[in-house]
Structures are given as C-alpha cells and as structure tokens.
Amino acid sequence: MLVQMAQECSGMGFIRNSIGLKIFSVASLIVFLMVGITVMNLRVQAQVSHALEQVADRYIAAYGGMADANVRSMEQALYLRRLVIAKILLHDDAIAQTTADDIVLNGRLFDETVANIRTELNRVDTRQDVFADATTLARIDEKLALAQEQQRRYEEDIARLQKQVFSNDVAELQQALPELGDWRRDFNTHMGETRQLMLEATRNAADNAIQLQQSATRISVIAVLLASLLALAVAAWITHSLVRQVRVLLQGTQSVINGQLDVALPVTTSDEIGHLTHSFNTMTEGLRVGNRVRDIFGKYVDPRIVEDLIEKPQLMSSEGERQIMTVLFCDMQDFTRLSETLTPAALVKLLNRYFTLISEAIHENGGVIDKFIGDAVMAYWGRPFNAEHEQVQRALGAMLTMREKTQQLQNELPQLLGFRTNLPQIGVRAGIATGEAIVGNIGSDRTKNFTVIGDTVNLASRLEGVNKLYGTSLLLTEEAAVMAGELFVLREVDTVVVSGKTEAKKVFTLVGRKGTLPDTSIRLLQHYAQGLAAYRAADWSAAREQFQTCLQINSLDEPSAVMLERLNQFASQPPSADWQGVWLVAQK
C-alpha cells in the first residue's frame, strides 16, 4: 500500500518533489529501524522467557520438592516415635499397625519426590541454556543421590526397629532410638545444604535473565535514540524546504486561534501546500458557519427555531414582530399538595416524567415549548412555525393529547413512585389565548430567547388559574374559540374579567372532538347554554332550572354547580342594576 501511495504521489503531474514521497521515505526508514529493533527485542525476550520458565518450572519446583522430601523424612521419624508409644506404652496394636504403614508410605513418597527432582534437573540442557550452571547442577544431583542412599539405609534401620517394637524388646529400643536421632540430624543438615545449593542456582539463573533483559533495554533505548535523531535530521531538511508556505499557514492558524475566522489565505502553489491552503480556507468558512450555529443553538431550544434562523438570518433581528399567536399555559393540578406529601426524590421523578409527556404532546401537535416555570409549561403556535388558521386547532389537539398522556402517567404511578396505595390524582390545567403578540429575539447581547410577549401571553397565564374557579381543565378565549373551527366541540362557560385586566372576556372549555360525544353530553351543553343566556338576562329562575337540569344529567358537572352557587349568592346579595353578566375574578 505504501509503495502504491508513493507511485501515485510521484505520478501526479501537478506536484513536483512530492511531500508525500519524502514523508514516505522517512516513514520507510523509521519502519525499517523499528522492525529491526522489534526483532532484536523479540529474540532477547524469548531467551529471557525461556530462562524464567526454567526457573519457575524446574528450579523453583525442585527447591520446593526438596523441602517436601525433607518433610516426608521427618514425618517418618515422628511416626516412628508414635509407633513406639502406641505399642510399648499404650499396647494399642491397631494404632501401631497404622503408624507402621504410614512410615512405609512416607519413605516411598520421599524416594519418588527425590527421583522426580533429579529427572527434571537432568532435563536442563546446559549447552543451550546459557543461564544453567552445570557444575552446581551436578553437585546437586550428587547430593540428591547420596540422600537417596542414606534414606534407604535409614529405612532398613527403621525396619529392624519396627521388629523390636512389635517384639517388645525395650532394651534394644533404648539403644537404637538415640542412634537414629543422631542420624536424623546429620540427614537434615545434608538436605539443608542441598536446598541451599538449589536456591543459589535459582538466584543465579534469575539474575542472569534480568541482566540480559536490562542489556536488551539499553540497546533498545540507544537504537530508538539513533532512529529518532535520523528521523529528526530528515524532518528538519523537509521543514526547511517548506518553511515559507508553512509559516503562512501558521500565521493563518494563529489568527483562527485568536478568533479571527474571516481570514482567507492566498493559494500560490499547486503542490500539497497549495491544496492544504485551499482546505484551510474551506475549513475557516466551515468554522464561521459552525460558530454561527453554536451561537444560535445556545440561544434557542426548539430545533425548528435553529433551522429557521440559519436559513433566514433576517429573523435574528432583535426588533421583534407583532403577529397573531396562540399561547398555552399549563400546570399540574394540586402540585402544592403533591410537593408536601411526596419525598423530594419521588417528586423530582414525577415532575421529570410529567414534563416529558407534556413536551411530547406539544411537539406532536407542532407547538414550540418556550419555557418551564416551576411545574408550569409555556408553549406557543404561530408563524413561522404554524399557519395562522391552524394555530388553535393544533393547541387544542395538544390539550387532548395531554389528557391522554396524564392518564398514561396515572397508570405509571405505582412503578414510578414505588407504592400502590393512596396514589395522587394527576391532572393538567391549561389556559389558551389567541391574539396579537410580539415575537422575536429577546434578551441580552450574549444570551437571547426566541419568545412571545404581550397581553395574550398574560391572559393565557391568567386563564390557567381561572380553571380552579369553574373546576375545568382548560379555558380559552373567544378569539381562540372562533379560530378552532368545526373540528372541536367547545362550551361557553362564562364572561369574566381576570385579575389585572379591565376588559371582559368570554371563556370557553374544550369538551372533545366533534362527532365523538354521547347524546347526554350534547343535551348538557344545550341546557347549560340556555341557563347561561338566562343568567346574563338576570332571569334567575330560568337559569336555576337549566343548571339543575345539567346536574341531573351529570351530577359532577362543576361549572353548573358553580353557577348554581352563584345564583344562591345573588338571592341574598343581588348584583347592581347595571350588571352585564360579567364575573370579576379576584385570584390570579
């Protein structure tokens, strides 16, 4: 592949003295040196690994085997004393016979262990293994052979002693036992010397392996340094031939680092540097676009806002624009009570899931989430994201989706909160207002928000709170009701003056999609409309009759119950003579 790359670089007619060919030559030299160093290291590592395997598999194993053989021989002496005690003192023939068998077993194990050690050490090829000490290994073998011979004589003495034990010859035992003790001490000394020789052989082999590895490391370091010096020399030569063009690129790069993204370098050559300069100019252009995108993305949330502002930079004007918008404010019902009864962890988990579902409902219906305020969400519909005639329809569709998703959240509560009893009831209240509003970038020079402000926004927020008065989940203005078209069934609730306003507004609530309501709901709407008309005409008797009929159809219809309660209040405190059917809402 490298050769093919070099041929391609050399074959390009517009490139002279290809930089790629020079770099290829330097790389080939470095690769050759690195391969040589690697091969040398592998050979040395193989030798070191072989030496360490010898130390681990033979030397250390032999040392451990010697210790084990010595233990077996010592156990023989202990079993012999146990045999004397069991037979002479305790007169227990069963224990005596078992102990005699253990003496024979330990003698056999000693002989097998020493034989295995000698076999393994004799496998060491001192002609190929440069770390093996042939003289030391020969001395060890001689000592092990002597130990085997001494052990055989010892076992013969033990056999004679066992006959004396089983014949109860106490006099002979008293003479033989001290002699065996003296022999045992001499034998232990002999085995200790043998183990010491084995330990020295092991240390010497390990030290030799370490010295070889250190030597290989020094050679590798020297070779790497030489290769690096050679590579630096060639690189310096190449750099000298390219320094002019590179300095220009360096100055341009420094300008970009300092934030000057409008730099454009002249392309003066047709070689790789020329191509690199052209790529640099392309890169700075991309950085300018990317920087603009990052600035915009940091100021706006909805992806459609970012996309529109990139494609239409004129929208970034901070002057704003007055246009018809539909604004929705919604929050969670009884959030204050929930916050007092749930633990902080459970409340955060519930809020996160609630906001996720509400956001999905808004996005699925083409809305733009403007902000989260505590447990409340503000969203809007309008240009440039929605056509004016579909704003309210999409907002009402979002409200119906919210109702479905809050029911989904209600079903998820046991798993979400970790308990199944006394679960809170989750609901959503919303206010929708349609009217003129100012749309644009609002904020500081560093951080902006593409948002909606004006009386329409404030009215939507107030209507969300008025739901508490009528027991409804949604209230919308008359302007919004008119723009809803024929797709939805709406119910006029009352005429109110919300807190902070002086203008009376008819308010409506959403009943459902057209064609999906049962007959009882349709009859209730008719009677409520008749009762509301009578109420505004101050015909209290007729209004009371219609509202009572509504409660007969649906005893849980809260707007009818509110109006009946208001009629009872008027019975004791009638409104003024100039009353026009408007209710003043004191609360926000």
Buried (B, 14 or more C-beta within 10 A) or exposed (E): EEEEEBEEBEEEEEBEEBBBBBBBEBEEBBEEBEEEBEEBBEEBEEBBEBBBEBBEEBBBBBBBBBBBBBBBBBBBBEBBEBBBBBBBEEEEEEBBEBBBEBBBBBBEBBBEBBBBBBEBBEEBEEEEBEBBBEEBBEBBBEBBEEBBEBBEEBBEBBEEBBEBBBEEBEEBBEEBBEEBEEBBEEBBEBBEEBBEBBBEBBEBBBEBBEEBBEEBEEBBEEBEEEBEEBBEEBEEEBEEEBEEBBEBBEEBBEBBEEEEBEBEBEBEBEBBBBBBBEEBBEBBEEEEEEEBBEBBBEBBBBEBBBEBBBEEEEBBEEEBEEBBBBBBBBBBBBBEEBBEEBEEEBBEBBBEBBBEBBBBBBBEBBBBBBEEEEBBBBBBBBEBBBEBEBBBBBBBBBBBBBBEBBEEBBEBBEEBBEEEEEEBEBBBBBBBBBBEBBBBBBEEEEEBBBBBBBBBBBBBBBBBBBBEBBBBBBBBBBBBBEBBEEEBBBBBBBBBBBEEBEEBBBBBBBBBEEEEBEEEBEBBBBBBEBBBBBBBEBBBEBBBBBBBBBBEBEEEBBBBBBBBEBBEEBEEEEBEEEEEBBBEBEEE
